[in-house]
Amino acid sequence: MQSEVIFAGFGGQGVLFSGQILAFAGMDSGKEVAWMPSYGPEMRGGTANCTVVIADEEIGSPYVRNPQAAVIMNLPSLDKYESQIASGGALIVNASMVNREVQRTDLDVVMIPAQEIAESIGNRRLMNIVMLGALLQIKAILPLDERINVCDTCPIPRKTSNRCFRWWARRIWTHCFPAFPTTAAERSR
């Protein structure tokens, strides 16, 4: 099995970091992993995206034309990547920063008010983690126990930041998403 995901948004939204977390979680679960970042020279506000490929077997190339899933943090990224997602794939969109509906009907689309969720738990900067949590609920990229423990080996330079990140991520994923619909049939109810 091979899972391909694109994370896209503005610089400063944690797009590359979300991809890194998923890639490290894939490595920790014994999978083959490729993480390929792409970003402009701007520190914040420029475009940023990354591709993550997680597979049971060796990965031939990190380049992906039609990923099975995309985590979209802003409107320009939705405009760019909506047409590229494989039919039947998943599209997780930050509804806080996108002011239009997804046009394609052949995708599992979930609009997440990520900024509002992050603010409601006390830290707006964690909206990328909210989006990653939604992806992991919707797509079975990793086994359930790996999804819960994804933060345990996440590389963050400062120990206090690491401890804080783990606490927030567990809180988001266990409190916001346990009842979150995980299939297209459940979401249409």
Helices and strands as residue ranges (DSSP letters): E 2-10, H 15-28, E 32-39, E 47-55, E 69-72, H 75-81, G 82-84, E 90-94, E 108-112, H 114-120, G 124-126, H 127-138, H 144-148, H 159-175, H 184-187
